[in-house]
Amino acid sequence: MNLIIILIVGGILGWLASIVMRTDGQQGIFLNIVVGIVGALLAGFLITPLIGGAPITSGAFDIRSLIASFIGAVVLLGIINLFRRGRVR
């Protein structure tokens, strides 16, 4: 059950990050889920220890974890755009 929740929350966070980074038209639902989950993993290693709390991949779904995962997804999309186009939008 936890895996299904992580997939749903990862998809929503990836979709919101793609709207912020203006890449929503270029990626589908599968890539949104991947970006959300990988962004959550990235945030779990880098951002979450700085602000305290636990990453959403461990099952913690509080506001700090969700914001950190969203920031991780936005950073991941920025890095992808940097390598894909040579610039960040």
C-alpha positions, 0 to 999 in steps of 0.5 A: 500500500505504501508503494501505491501512495508513493507512486501517486504522490510522486506523480502529483509532485512531478506534475506540479514541478513540470508546471513550475518548470514549464515542461508539462507539455513535453512529458507524460504521466510516466515521466511525471511519476519518475521525476517526482520519485527521483526528486523525492530521493534527491531531496531525501539525501540533500534537503531533508537532513537540513530541514529535519524530518524524513523523506516521503520514500520512507513513508513520512507524508508531512508538509516538510517532506512534501515541500522538500520532495517538490523542491527536489523534483524542481531541481531535478527538472532544472538539471535535466533542462540544463543538459538537454538545452544548455540552459535552465528556464 
